[in-house]
């Protein structure tokens, strides 16, 4: 699973800006997803989070279920959410509760999840699961990603021809060279 060309570009710009502002992606996630207080590192001038060790266990929110800021490339009206968990891996119970919460928020929906292999995690220090929500239609079948001939670089649940993949890769390379 990957992002569309425009979404990948936005993600790369965001990461570039984040690296200039924050000590680490980990610190940014702790503050933006779990509500930890951000502080400025006196020596570097970069933002960081208050240390997890400075918080009492009961003060710490361990799970966060949020829309993905930079969703993978999926067809409309599928929504891409992320379940984040601090301190341990997301388990089947966590995933089931997140799906139940999304059913409550979104109404009848087909919901699937995806766990990236650890070496592909964007934030390996904080476990997370990708959850996809598609509104149920009267005659719809549950959705699943297509595995044949989809774009392996940018991902898609729609089949792409080899020439459209090549064009997308060329377009992305041109944009990548001009990142701030």
C-alpha positions as YAML, in Angstrom:
chain: A
units: angstrom
residues:
- id: 1
  name: UNK
  ca: [0.00, 0.00, 0.00]
- id: 2
  name: UNK
  ca: [1.32, 3.40, -0.94]
- id: 3
  name: UNK
  ca: [0.17, 6.96, -1.48]
- id: 4
  name: UNK
  ca: [-0.99, 8.76, -4.61]
- id: 5
  name: UNK
  ca: [1.59, 11.01, -6.26]
- id: 6
  name: UNK
  ca: [0.08, 14.26, -4.87]
- id: 7
  name: UNK
  ca: [-0.37, 12.73, -1.40]
- id: 8
  name: UNK
  ca: [3.21, 11.39, -1.42]
- id: 9
  name: UNK
  ca: [4.50, 14.85, -2.39]
- id: 10
  name: UNK
  ca: [2.53, 16.48, 0.46]
- id: 11
  name: UNK
  ca: [3.85, 13.82, 2.84]
- id: 12
  name: UNK
  ca: [7.46, 14.45, 1.81]
- id: 13
  name: UNK
  ca: [7.08, 18.23, 2.18]
- id: 14
  name: UNK
  ca: [5.51, 17.73, 5.62]
- id: 15
  name: UNK
  ca: [8.32, 15.37, 6.71]
- id: 16
  name: UNK
  ca: [10.92, 17.87, 5.50]
- id: 17
  name: UNK
  ca: [9.30, 20.66, 7.53]
- id: 18
  name: UNK
  ca: [8.88, 18.34, 10.52]
- id: 19
  name: UNK
  ca: [12.61, 17.51, 10.50]
- id: 20
  name: UNK
  ca: [13.47, 21.22, 10.68]
- id: 21
  name: UNK
  ca: [11.06, 21.82, 13.59]
- id: 22
  name: UNK
  ca: [11.10, 18.64, 15.72]
- id: 23
  name: UNK
  ca: [13.77, 16.53, 17.44]
- id: 24
  name: UNK
  ca: [12.14, 13.42, 15.96]
- id: 25
  name: UNK
  ca: [9.02, 12.07, 14.27]
- id: 26
  name: UNK
  ca: [8.48, 10.08, 17.46]
- id: 27
  name: UNK
  ca: [8.25, 13.29, 19.52]
- id: 28
  name: UNK
  ca: [5.87, 14.84, 17.00]
- id: 29
  name: UNK
  ca: [3.56, 11.80, 17.14]
- id: 30
  name: UNK
  ca: [3.59, 11.78, 20.95]
- id: 31
  name: UNK
  ca: [2.44, 15.42, 20.98]
- id: 32
  name: UNK
  ca: [0.08, 15.44, 17.98]
- id: 33
  name: UNK
  ca: [-1.60, 12.04, 18.49]
- id: 34
  name: UNK
  ca: [-1.37, 11.46, 22.25]
- id: 35
  name: UNK
  ca: [-1.53, 15.04, 23.53]
- id: 36
  name: UNK
  ca: [1.81, 15.11, 25.32]
- id: 37
  name: UNK
  ca: [3.14, 18.57, 26.07]
- id: 38
  name: UNK
  ca: [5.70, 19.89, 23.60]
- id: 39
  name: UNK
  ca: [8.77, 21.70, 24.87]
- id: 40
  name: UNK
  ca: [11.72, 23.34, 23.19]
- id: 41
  name: UNK
  ca: [15.10, 21.65, 23.52]
- id: 42
  name: UNK
  ca: [17.36, 24.39, 24.84]
- id: 43
  name: UNK
  ca: [20.49, 23.12, 23.08]
- id: 44
  name: UNK
  ca: [18.97, 22.40, 19.64]
- id: 45
  name: UNK
  ca: [16.03, 24.80, 19.62]
- id: 46
  name: UNK
  ca: [13.88, 21.98, 18.22]
- id: 47
  name: UNK
  ca: [10.57, 20.86, 19.66]
- id: 48
  name: UNK
  ca: [10.42, 17.66, 21.67]
- id: 49
  name: UNK
  ca: [7.88, 15.95, 23.92]
- id: 50
  name: UNK
  ca: [7.99, 15.78, 27.67]
- id: 51
  name: UNK
  ca: [9.54, 12.45, 28.52]
- id: 52
  name: UNK
  ca: [7.17, 9.50, 28.86]
- id: 53
  name: UNK
  ca: [8.97, 8.59, 32.06]
- id: 54
  name: UNK
  ca: [7.85, 11.91, 33.60]
- id: 55
  name: UNK
  ca: [4.17, 10.92, 33.29]
- id: 56
  name: UNK
  ca: [2.27, 8.67, 35.63]
- id: 57
  name: UNK
  ca: [0.76, 5.64, 33.89]
- id: 58
  name: UNK
  ca: [-2.80, 6.78, 34.64]
- id: 59
  name: UNK
  ca: [-2.13, 10.16, 32.96]
- id: 60
  name: UNK
  ca: [-1.03, 8.56, 29.73]
- id: 61
  name: UNK
  ca: [-3.45, 7.91, 26.91]
- id: 62
  name: UNK
  ca: [-2.23, 4.63, 25.40]
- id: 63
  name: UNK
  ca: [-4.50, 4.36, 22.32]
- id: 64
  name: UNK
  ca: [-5.38, 6.92, 19.65]
- id: 65
  name: UNK
  ca: [-7.72, 6.27, 16.70]
- id: 66
  name: UNK
  ca: [-7.40, 9.05, 14.13]
- id: 67
  name: UNK
  ca: [-7.79, 9.69, 10.40]
- id: 68
  name: UNK
  ca: [-4.48, 9.26, 8.58]
- id: 69
  name: UNK
  ca: [-3.05, 12.70, 7.70]
- id: 70
  name: UNK
  ca: [-1.46, 11.21, 4.58]
- id: 71
  name: UNK
  ca: [-3.69, 8.31, 3.58]
- id: 72
  name: UNK
  ca: [-2.69, 5.52, 1.27]
- id: 73
  name: UNK
  ca: [-4.11, 5.69, -2.22]
- id: 74
  name: UNK
  ca: [-7.57, 4.14, -2.04]
- id: 75
  name: UNK
  ca: [-10.74, 4.71, -4.00]
- id: 76
  name: UNK
  ca: [-13.39, 7.15, -2.79]
- id: 77
  name: UNK
  ca: [-15.27, 6.91, -0.45]
- id: 78
  name: UNK
  ca: [-12.87, 4.66, 1.51]
- id: 79
  name: UNK
  ca: [-11.37, 6.39, 4.55]
- id: 80
  name: UNK
  ca: [-7.94, 5.57, 5.96]
- id: 81
  name: UNK
  ca: [-7.62, 5.62, 9.75]
- id: 82
  name: UNK
  ca: [-4.73, 4.74, 12.05]
- id: 83
  name: UNK
  ca: [-4.85, 3.08, 15.45]
- id: 84
  name: UNK
  ca: [-1.75, 4.13, 17.43]
- id: 85
  name: UNK
  ca: [-0.65, 2.40, 20.66]
- id: 86
  name: UNK
  ca: [2.06, 3.40, 23.13]
- id: 87
  name: UNK
  ca: [4.23, 0.99, 25.02]
- id: 88
  name: UNK
  ca: [3.17, -2.25, 23.39]
- id: 89
  name: UNK
  ca: [1.86, -3.71, 20.16]
- id: 90
  name: UNK
  ca: [-1.74, -3.35, 19.04]
- id: 91
  name: UNK
  ca: [-3.49, -6.63, 19.72]
- id: 92
  name: UNK
  ca: [-6.61, -8.21, 18.24]
- id: 93
  name: UNK
  ca: [-8.76, -6.79, 21.04]
- id: 94
  name: UNK
  ca: [-7.49, -3.24, 20.34]
- id: 95
  name: UNK
  ca: [-8.22, -3.66, 16.64]
- id: 96
  name: UNK
  ca: [-11.70, -5.08, 17.28]
- id: 97
  name: UNK
  ca: [-12.51, -2.17, 19.63]
- id: 98
  name: UNK
  ca: [-11.27, 0.35, 17.04]
- id: 99
  name: UNK
  ca: [-13.43, -1.26, 14.35]
- id: 100
  name: UNK
  ca: [-16.43, -1.19, 16.69]
- id: 101
  name: UNK
  ca: [-15.78, 2.49, 17.42]
- id: 102
  name: UNK
  ca: [-15.61, 3.26, 13.69]
- id: 103
  name: UNK
  ca: [-18.86, 1.34, 13.09]
- id: 104
  name: UNK
  ca: [-20.46, 3.53, 15.76]
- id: 105
  name: UNK
  ca: [-19.04, 6.76, 14.29]
- id: 106
  name: UNK
  ca: [-19.57, 5.94, 10.61]
- id: 107
  name: UNK
  ca: [-22.62, 3.70, 10.56]
- id: 108
  name: UNK
  ca: [-22.78, 0.42, 8.64]
- id: 109
  name: UNK
  ca: [-19.41, -0.02, 6.97]
- id: 110
  name: UNK
  ca: [-17.03, -2.61, 5.62]
- id: 111
  name: UNK
  ca: [-13.88, -2.31, 7.71]
- id: 112
  name: UNK
  ca: [-10.53, -3.95, 7.05]
- id: 113
  name: UNK
  ca: [-7.15, -3.43, 8.62]
- id: 114
  name: UNK
  ca: [-3.55, -3.68, 7.50]
- id: 115
  name: UNK
  ca: [-0.39, -4.02, 9.57]
- id: 116
  name: UNK
  ca: [2.79, -2.99, 7.82]
- id: 117
  name: UNK
  ca: [5.83, -5.20, 8.31]
- id: 118
  name: UNK
  ca: [7.93, -3.63, 11.08]
- id: 119
  name: UNK
  ca: [10.75, -2.64, 8.71]
- id: 120
  name: UNK
  ca: [8.27, -0.54, 6.66]
- id: 121
  name: UNK
  ca: [6.72, 1.34, 9.60]
- id: 122
  name: UNK
  ca: [7.03, 5.10, 9.26]
- id: 123
  name: UNK
  ca: [7.25, 5.40, 13.06]
- id: 124
  name: UNK
  ca: [8.64, 2.07, 14.32]
- id: 125
  name: UNK
  ca: [8.83, 3.26, 17.95]
- id: 126
  name: UNK
  ca: [5.02, 3.51, 18.19]
- id: 127
  name: UNK
  ca: [2.97, 0.55, 17.05]
- id: 128
  name: UNK
  ca: [0.13, 1.34, 14.70]
- id: 129
  name: UNK
  ca: [-2.43, -0.38, 12.50]
- id: 130
  name: UNK
  ca: [-4.00, 0.98, 9.30]
- id: 131
  name: UNK
  ca: [-7.78, 0.68, 9.22]
- id: 132
  name: UNK
  ca: [-9.89, 1.24, 6.09]
- id: 133
  name: UNK
  ca: [-13.57, 2.15, 6.27]
- id: 134
  name: UNK
  ca: [-15.91, 1.87, 3.28]
- id: 135
  name: UNK
  ca: [-19.59, 2.72, 3.68]
- id: 136
  name: UNK
  ca: [-21.74, -0.35, 3.16]
- id: 137
  name: UNK
  ca: [-23.92, -0.20, 0.09]
- id: 138
  name: UNK
  ca: [-26.98, -2.46, -0.29]
- id: 139
  name: UNK
  ca: [-25.36, -4.76, -2.82]
- id: 140
  name: UNK
  ca: [-21.68, -4.16, -2.11]
- id: 141
  name: UNK
  ca: [-19.18, -6.90, -1.46]
- id: 142
  name: UNK
  ca: [-16.54, -6.38, 1.24]
- id: 143
  name: UNK
  ca: [-13.59, -4.51, -0.23]
- id: 144
  name: UNK
  ca: [-10.02, -5.70, -0.42]
- id: 145
  name: UNK
  ca: [-6.93, -4.39, -2.17]
- id: 146
  name: UNK
  ca: [-6.28, -5.65, -5.68]
- id: 147
  name: UNK
  ca: [-3.12, -7.67, -5.89]
- id: 148
  name: UNK
  ca: [-2.62, -7.91, -9.63]
- id: 149
  name: UNK
  ca: [-0.80, -5.23, -11.60]
- id: 150
  name: UNK
  ca: [-1.39, -2.40, -9.17]
- id: 151
  name: UNK
  ca: [1.19, 0.30, -8.74]
- id: 152
  name: UNK
  ca: [3.78, -1.00, -6.32]
- id: 153
  name: UNK
  ca: [5.43, 2.39, -5.79]
- id: 154
  name: UNK
  ca: [2.37, 4.56, -5.24]
- id: 155
  name: UNK
  ca: [-0.19, 1.89, -4.47]
- id: 156
  name: UNK
  ca: [-3.71, 1.76, -5.69]
- id: 157
  name: UNK
  ca: [-6.80, -0.29, -5.31]
- id: 158
  name: UNK
  ca: [-7.36, 0.40, -8.97]
- id: 159
  name: UNK
  ca: [-5.45, -1.33, -11.73]
- id: 160
  name: UNK
  ca: [-2.94, 0.84, -13.55]
- id: 161
  name: UNK
  ca: [-1.31, 0.28, -16.88]
- id: 162
  name: UNK
  ca: [2.47, 0.12, -17.09]
- id: 163
  name: UNK
  ca: [2.55, 3.45, -18.95]
- id: 164
  name: UNK
  ca: [0.49, 5.24, -16.26]
- id: 165
  name: UNK
  ca: [2.82, 3.84, -13.58]
- id: 166
  name: UNK
  ca: [5.83, 5.12, -15.55]
- id: 167
  name: UNK
  ca: [4.21, 8.56, -15.93]
- id: 168
  name: UNK
  ca: [3.40, 8.68, -12.21]
- id: 169
  name: UNK
  ca: [6.97, 7.71, -11.30]
- id: 170
  name: UNK
  ca: [8.39, 10.38, -13.62]
- id: 171
  name: UNK
  ca: [6.04, 13.00, -12.17]
- id: 172
  name: UNK
  ca: [6.97, 12.04, -8.62]
- id: 173
  name: UNK
  ca: [10.71, 12.17, -9.38]
- id: 174
  name: UNK
  ca: [10.33, 15.68, -10.84]
- id: 175
  name: UNK
  ca: [8.45, 16.87, -7.74]
- id: 176
  name: UNK
  ca: [10.85, 15.12, -5.35]
- id: 177
  name: UNK
  ca: [13.79, 17.03, -6.84]
- id: 178
  name: UNK
  ca: [12.09, 20.30, -5.94]
- id: 179
  name: UNK
  ca: [11.22, 19.55, -2.32]
- id: 180
  name: UNK
  ca: [11.97, 22.42, 0.09]
...
